[in-house]
Amino acid sequence: MVGSCMTWHSLLGKGFLRLGRLIQSLAVAVMRPDDLVRFSRQTYQQSDSIAYWSSDEFVASGLYAPEAALLESLPVKQGRLLLLGVGGGREAIPLVQAGFAVTGVDYLAEFTEAAREQARRRGLSLDTLVGDISQLDLPASSFDVIWFSHAIYSLVPTRQRRITMLKTLHSALAEQGKVVCQFHWDPSVHRKKTQAGLAKLLAFITWGNLHYQNGDMLWRNSEFLHAFATEQDFTQECVEAGFKVESFKIFPGWPRGGAILSKD
């Protein structure tokens, strides 16, 4: 009798936990795109977050294995490089050391200042811009390489905003230039059809994220991410913006994908 009661309560408890996770997962559906941007920024602009991503130890960790692999496969070996999401300089420093003239972009001046200081300590030159990566005003053909930091492409909410951003970058890229695009990768999202259906219904009822896509999530309840589940999903966005995907890579053990793009 005691065993059966414990089993029943255990099942009930697990059911509530699943319900709680489902409710949390639906939060992304009621927040409009601008709300999602603000939600993510609340995480990044916290003083402890800025301190961590600007710390000497973190910056000195350099490129992660997927980033190093993308750099190695990049056919352009020097020139003007636009780094979207410079943070404290973790990627910027090795890219400058590799021979690129780097301009790093971040929406927080604290990050751009920290990245320049990290470069200065190493006797390196780094230019920076403060701005939203999805709303940059850049001169035509001004960069030979455009590099999306880590999974920052996936931090831009809605498919249309990502495509519009890519179109702007298409104009800023030199004719023979390349884009290194990193994004969040999770093939399992296509199996969550019921959850996606509920999210779309909730978005409609609340007049919230009407552009919700399967794969939209609040990663660890701290920032918006769109997870790509197939190569086709990612490629279609690039093609609509006028790019050709030259190479597409998935990195085992990492929830990340990477691609090298060129003008079509």
C-alpha distance (Angstrom), angle and dihedral (degrees) to the residues before:
residue distance angle dihedral
M1 . . .
V2 3.78 . .
G3 3.78 90.3 .
S4 3.80 93.3 51.9
C5 3.83 91.7 48.5
M6 3.78 90.7 51.0
T7 3.78 90.1 48.9
W8 3.80 91.9 49.7
H9 3.80 92.9 48.3
S10 3.78 90.7 44.5
L11 3.79 91.0 53.8
L12 3.79 90.9 46.5
G13 3.78 90.8 50.2
K14 3.78 92.3 49.7
G15 3.78 88.9 48.7
F16 3.79 91.6 55.1
L17 3.80 90.6 47.6
R18 3.79 90.2 53.6
L19 3.80 90.1 46.6
G20 3.79 89.9 50.7
R21 3.80 91.7 51.4
L22 3.81 90.1 47.8
I23 3.81 91.9 51.5
Q24 3.81 90.5 48.3
S25 3.79 90.8 49.7
L26 3.82 90.4 54.0
A27 3.82 93.4 57.3
V28 3.80 89.3 86.8
A29 3.82 89.3 62.8
V30 3.81 97.0 59.2
M31 3.81 96.2 47.2
R32 3.79 116.8 86.0
P33 3.82 118.8 -131.5
D34 3.81 94.2 -97.8
D35 3.81 89.0 48.3
L36 3.81 89.4 53.9
V37 3.80 90.8 52.2
R38 3.80 91.5 50.5
F39 3.81 91.0 45.9
S40 3.81 91.7 55.3
R41 3.78 93.0 45.3
Q42 3.79 91.1 55.4
T43 3.80 86.9 66.3
Y44 3.79 97.0 46.0
Q45 3.80 97.0 44.9
Q46 3.80 95.4 54.4
S47 3.79 110.3 116.3
D48 3.80 93.9 -123.4
S49 3.83 90.7 51.0
I50 3.80 92.0 51.1
A51 3.80 90.6 47.1
Y52 3.81 92.7 50.3
W53 3.81 97.7 46.8
S54 3.81 90.9 44.2
S55 3.80 95.7 45.7
D56 3.79 120.5 120.9
E57 3.80 91.5 -122.1
F58 3.81 94.8 52.0
V59 3.81 94.9 44.2
A60 3.81 90.8 47.2
S61 3.82 90.3 56.4
G62 3.81 86.8 78.9
L63 3.77 126.3 -171.6
Y64 3.78 119.2 -1.1
A65 3.80 116.8 -126.1
P66 3.85 94.8 -96.8
E67 3.81 90.9 48.7
A68 3.80 92.2 49.3
A69 3.81 89.6 50.0
L70 3.81 91.3 51.3
L71 3.80 91.5 48.6
E72 3.80 91.0 50.2
S73 3.81 91.8 51.4
L74 3.81 93.9 45.4
P75 3.83 107.9 111.3
V76 3.82 93.0 -154.0
K77 3.80 107.5 78.8
Q78 3.81 101.8 178.8
G79 3.79 142.1 10.9
R80 3.79 138.0 80.6
L81 3.80 112.8 -20.9
L82 3.81 126.1 -169.1
L83 3.81 110.8 -154.2
L84 3.80 111.8 -159.3
G85 3.80 107.9 -153.4
V86 3.80 103.9 18.7
G87 3.81 95.3 177.8
G88 3.78 110.7 173.3
G89 3.80 93.1 -25.1
R90 3.81 104.7 -89.4
E91 3.81 93.1 138.0
A92 3.80 96.9 25.7
I93 3.81 95.5 63.1
P94 3.84 97.3 56.1
L95 3.82 90.9 41.3
V96 3.81 90.3 55.7
Q97 3.80 89.5 45.3
A98 3.81 88.8 51.9
G99 3.80 89.3 61.5
F100 3.80 105.7 -93.0
A101 3.80 127.0 131.2
V102 3.80 96.5 -130.1
T103 3.79 129.3 -155.6
G104 3.80 109.7 -172.2
V105 3.80 122.6 -156.6
D106 3.78 128.0 -158.0
Y107 3.79 133.6 153.6
L108 3.82 91.1 -132.5
A109 3.80 117.8 73.3
E110 3.82 88.2 -155.9
F111 3.80 89.1 66.4
T112 3.80 96.5 46.0
E113 3.80 90.6 48.9
A114 3.80 91.5 48.5
A115 3.81 92.0 48.7
R116 3.81 92.3 50.8
E117 3.80 90.1 49.4
Q118 3.81 91.6 50.4
A119 3.81 89.1 51.5
R120 3.81 93.0 46.1
R121 3.81 91.6 53.9
R122 3.79 88.6 57.0
G123 3.79 94.1 46.7
L124 3.81 91.7 -108.8
S125 3.79 132.2 133.8
L126 3.80 120.0 -127.4
D127 3.80 127.7 172.3
T128 3.79 120.0 -156.1
L129 3.80 141.6 -166.1
V130 3.80 128.2 -160.9
G131 3.79 111.8 -140.9
D132 3.79 150.4 96.8
I133 3.80 108.8 -72.0
S134 3.81 90.7 -140.3
Q135 3.81 93.5 54.2
L136 3.79 105.4 43.4
D137 3.80 122.6 144.7
L138 3.80 104.6 -148.4
P139 3.82 132.1 171.4
A140 3.79 115.9 -107.7
S141 3.82 117.0 -91.1
S142 3.80 91.4 0.3
F143 3.82 99.1 138.2
D144 3.79 135.6 50.8
V145 3.81 93.2 -162.2
I146 3.80 131.6 24.6
W147 3.80 112.9 -163.7
F148 3.81 123.8 -165.1
S149 3.79 107.5 -149.8
H150 3.82 117.5 -125.1
A151 3.84 106.9 -46.3
I152 3.79 96.1 -26.5
Y153 3.80 94.2 129.5
S154 3.80 87.4 67.5
L155 3.80 91.8 53.2
V156 3.82 91.2 71.3
P157 3.82 108.4 92.9
T158 3.82 121.2 -132.1
R159 3.75 129.1 23.7
Q160 3.81 92.2 -111.3
R161 3.80 93.7 55.0
R162 3.78 90.7 51.5
I163 3.80 91.7 49.7
T164 3.82 92.0 47.2
M165 3.80 89.4 50.5
L166 3.80 91.1 50.4
K167 3.81 90.7 51.0
T168 3.81 90.1 54.8
L169 3.79 90.4 49.2
H170 3.81 90.2 47.1
S171 3.80 88.3 63.2
A172 3.82 92.7 46.2
L173 3.81 93.1 51.3
A174 3.80 121.0 93.0
E175 3.80 115.1 -114.6
Q176 3.81 94.1 -102.6
G177 3.79 93.7 32.1
K178 3.81 128.4 123.7
V179 3.80 136.1 -139.0
V180 3.80 120.4 -144.4
C181 3.79 105.1 -156.4
Q182 3.80 122.6 -172.1
F183 3.80 122.0 -171.4
H184 3.79 143.9 166.9
W185 3.82 113.4 -86.8
D186 3.80 125.4 -160.0
P187 3.83 118.6 150.0
S188 3.81 90.4 -173.7
V189 3.81 93.8 74.7
H190 3.80 91.2 80.4
R191 3.80 88.4 64.2
K192 3.81 92.0 59.9
K193 3.80 96.3 77.5
T194 3.82 96.2 139.1
Q195 3.79 91.5 51.8
A196 3.81 90.8 47.7
G197 3.79 91.2 49.9
L198 3.80 91.7 51.7
A199 3.80 90.8 47.6
K200 3.80 92.7 52.8
L201 3.81 91.1 48.2
L202 3.80 91.3 49.0
A203 3.81 91.3 47.8
F204 3.81 89.6 54.2
I205 3.82 94.7 45.7
T206 3.82 93.5 49.0
W207 3.82 95.4 35.6
G208 3.79 85.6 -125.9
N209 3.81 127.0 128.9
L210 3.80 96.4 1.1
H211 3.81 88.9 171.2
Y212 3.81 92.5 58.4
Q213 3.82 114.4 150.5
N214 3.75 131.0 -168.8
G215 3.79 102.1 -96.1
D216 3.81 96.6 42.5
M217 3.80 110.5 127.0
L218 3.78 145.9 153.7
W219 3.79 99.2 -115.9
R220 3.80 108.9 -135.9
N221 3.81 86.4 -19.5
S222 3.81 89.0 -76.2
E223 3.82 109.3 89.1
F224 3.78 142.5 11.3
L225 3.78 117.4 -101.9
H226 3.77 133.1 172.9
A227 3.79 111.0 -149.4
F228 3.78 117.8 -151.4
A229 3.79 114.0 -144.0
T230 3.81 102.3 -176.6
E231 3.77 136.6 31.8
Q232 3.80 88.7 -123.5
D233 3.83 92.6 58.6
F234 3.79 90.8 56.2
T235 3.79 96.6 39.3
Q236 3.81 93.9 52.8
E237 3.80 91.6 59.0
C238 3.80 91.0 51.0
V239 3.80 93.7 47.1
E240 3.81 92.3 50.8
A241 3.81 88.3 55.1
G242 3.81 92.7 51.8
F243 3.80 99.7 -98.6
K244 3.77 133.6 126.6
V245 3.81 119.7 -144.0
E246 3.81 105.8 -129.8
S247 3.80 95.8 178.7
F248 3.79 135.2 6.2
K249 3.80 121.5 -163.1
I250 3.78 134.8 -174.1
F251 3.79 117.1 -166.3
P252 3.83 116.3 -144.7
G253 3.78 111.6 -128.9
W254 3.79 93.1 21.6
P255 3.84 126.3 89.8
R256 3.78 86.6 -138.3
G257 3.75 139.6 99.9
G258 3.77 130.4 -167.6
A259 3.78 136.9 -162.3
I260 3.78 139.2 -177.9
L261 3.80 114.3 -137.7
S262 3.78 133.8 -167.9
K263 3.78 134.3 -175.3
D264 3.78 111.2 -82.0
